[in-house]
Each structure stands twice: as structure tokens, then as C-alpha cells.
Amino acid sequence: MTEIKWNEFLIPYSQAVDELKIKFRDLRKEFLEKNEHSPIEFVTGRVKTIDSIKEKMRRRYISEDLLEQDMQDIAGIRIQCQFVEDIYDVARLLHIREDMRVIEERDYIANSKSSGYRSYHVVIEYPIQTANGQKNILAEIQIRTLAMNFWSTIEHSLNYKYQGDFPEEINERFKRAAEASFMLDEEMSKIREEIQDAQQYFTDRKRDVNNTTEHKDK
């Protein structure tokens, strides 16, 4: 690859993100339609900006010829879950799907980063149907709880300001916030069944009310 035509290069990645968001949102809907707990709460996605790709290429010494295989997160999907247990359920669901193949996994929950970052990363190979035939691309799926996502979003914002070199006070406070966030997840896991029962009760009551309203309208 001598000269990258960026808009053309990113088309299959945009297609992958769009398709994967639909598939995971439909998977959530399937659980709910069957009146079951869905391990998936929210699904978002993005394609790396051209500037972000170029910056990472310089930082990681990635050549243009190896870009497609060495940069695994050009297409990125983020799946948010209610409970830590849901994260591993989602990871297992990825393994049994036949429309994608798991290439690599990194468990930053069992092995959190020194910054306090926690998440579960899965790199998949995903086939895209293009005008020139099938193209297999890499995409990164980040799976985390709502609490982990809140912490990570703030950390990402601070990184832009401090370029990863946080003042000592902020760094220490942020690490404590990461531990507090994880303690919240642990406490929620301990009462997971009660929470799910309450959510199911609310869903059933809401369905009953809607059915009663529809019946009266008839």
C-alpha cells in the first residue's frame, strides 16, 4: 500500500461498525423478547478518525503495508453491561457466533492496568461483503460495566488534557475512584439476583399496564 485513499480505506470499517451495532442490539432485544435477563445493556460504536489512525501509526511504528493487520481497533464496538458476570457471558456469546471469529482477548478486569483501567477486550475477524467481494477486517469489542465505562470516559478526557502525565494528586484520586468503581460492581454482583427479580417485576407490571390500556382502547 503506497498511498492510502483514506475515505475509501475506511468504508468497510464503517460498514462493520454499523452491522455489528445492529447485531448486538438485536441480540439484546432477543433476550428481552424471551423475558430473560440480557447481558447487554447498551451498544455503541465508532471508526477511528484519520488523525487518530495516523498518530497511532507514528507512536506504534506501524507501516502502511501492515496497517490492516497491526491496528486492531480501527473499527471499535463498546458493549456496556449491568454486572461483571454479564461481561463474561457476552464474551462467551462472541465465541459461539458463526458470523465472526475471535482472534484475541485481553482481560483487564482480572488484570487491571496500573491506572485502574478495567475492561474486557476482544479482537474479532469480521467478514464484510464489498463491491469487490468479501473482505475480512479486524474490529475490537470492549465489554465493560456501566461503572467501568463512566471511569474510562473520564480518564479518556483527562488524557487529552495531560497526555497521560497526570499530576500526582489527580493520579492518586483517580486510582481510588477506580477502586471505588470496582467495589460498586462487586456489591451489585452480590445482590444481582434481587436486582434482576426487581427489574423483572417492573417489566411485568409495565407489560400488564400496557395490555390493560390496549384492552380498554378496544
N, C-alpha and C positions, 0 to 999 in steps of 0.2 A: 504494500500500500504506500504509494509515493505521496499523493496529495489527497487528504481526506475531504470529501464533499460532505460537510457536517450535517446539513439538513437531510440529505439522502441517507447518510450513515445511521441517523437516529430514528428513521421511520420504523424499522422492525422493533426497536426498543419501546417506542411509544405504543405500538400495536400490542406488544407483550404486556405492558402495564395495564392497558385498557382491558384486555381479555382476562388477565389474572384477577383484577378487581371484580369483574363481573362474576367470575367463577367462585371466588371466595365469599362474595356477598350472597350468591345463590346457595352456597353450602350452608351458610348461617341460616338462611331462610328455610332450607330443608329441615334442619334440626327443629326450628320453631314450629313449622307446619306439623311435625310429628309430635309436638307437645313435649319436646326434650330440651334439656339444657344445651345451649350452643357454646362451644369453647371459644367461638369467635364473637367478639363484641363490635369491633369497628375494623374497617379495611380502608387503607389509603395507599396511594402510590405516586411515584414521580419518576421522571427521567432526569438524570444528571444534566446540568447546564453545560454548554460547551466550555465556558470559562472554568467550571469546576473540573471537568474532564482534563483539560489542558494543565491545570495546576497540579492535579494528582499525577499526571504523566511525568511532569518535571520532578515532583517530590519523590516518586517511586521509581524513577528512571525507566519508565515503560515506553518502549518504542512503538511507533505507529503500526508496524507489522504485527506486533503482539498484543495490540490494544484489546481486541475482542476476547482473547483468552486470559489475559492477565488482569484486566479490570472487571471484577465480577459484579459490581454494583451500579453499572450504568443504568440498568433498569432496577428499580427498588420498590418493594411492596412492604408495607408495615401492617401487621395484624396485632390488634390490641385485644387483650383477654381480661376477664374479671379476676381469675385466680391463677396462681403459679402452676397449679396442676393442669389447667387448660392449655398452657404453653406446650407442655409435652404431649398433650392429646393432639394439638394441631400438628406438631412435628411428626407424630405417627401417621396422621392422615395424609401428610405430604408423601410419605414413603410408599403408601399403598396406591397412590394415584397412578394411572397409566398414561396421563397426558403430560407428564413431566418426569424428570429423573433427578433425584438428589445427588449432588456431586460432593458437597462438603457441608459439615456442620461445626459450629463453634458455640459452645455453651458458656456464655458469660454470666450465667446465673449461679451455677455450681462453682464457677471460677471467675468471679467478678474482677474487673480491671482495678488497678490501684486507685484510679479516680473515684471508684464506687459505681461505675457503669455496669448495669446488668441488662442483659437481653439474650435472646437465643437467635443465632443467625444460621440460616440455611441457604446455601447456594444451589440453585437448580439449573438444569439444562431444559430449555423450553422451545418446542418447535413452532415456528411461525410460517404460515403459508404466504408467500410473497408472489409477485407477478413472475418472478424467475424460478419459482418452485419453493421447496421447503428450506428454511434456514434455521439452524439451531443456535440459540443465543443463551447467554448466561444471565441470570437475574438473582438478586439477593432478596430474601424474605427475612425481615426482622420481626420476631414474635416477642411480645412483652406485655406485662400487665399495664393497667391504666396508671398506676403509681410510678412504675418504671418509666413509662412514656413521659409523664409530667417532668420527672427529674431530668431525663435525657434531653427534652426540648429546651429546658432552661440552660443546661450545660452547653448545648449547641450554640445558643445565643451568646453566652458568655465567652465561648471560644472565639467567636468573631471579634469580640472586643479585645480580648487579651492574648489571642493567638496561642492558646494552650498554656500560657505562662501566668497563671492566676496569682494574685497577691496571697501571701501565706494565710491571712485571716480568712479570706474568701474560700481558699482551698480547704482549710480545716472545717469551716462551716458546711461547705458543700459535701464533704465526706460524711459528716454527721447527718446531713439531710438524706444522703443515700442510704445510710443505715436505718434511719427512721422510716424511710420509704419501704425498705425491705421488711422491717418489723411490722408495718401495716399489712403488707402482703401475707406475712406469716400468721398474724392474728386473724385475718379474713379467712385464711385456709382452715383454721381451727374451727370456725363456725360456718364453714362452707355449706354444709347440708341444711342448716337452719336458714341461711340466706336464700338458698335455692328453693326451699319449701315456701318461703315468704314470697319470693318472686313468682312462683308458680300459682300461689293462691291469688296474688294480684292479677295475674294474667287470666286465670279462670273467672274471677269476678268481673273483670273488664269484658270478657267474651260474653258472659251471661247478661250483662247490662246491654251490650250491643245487640244481642239476639232478642232481648225483650223489646228494645226500641224498634227493631226491624219488624217484629211481630205486630206491634201496635200500629206502625205505619201502614201495614197491610190492612 
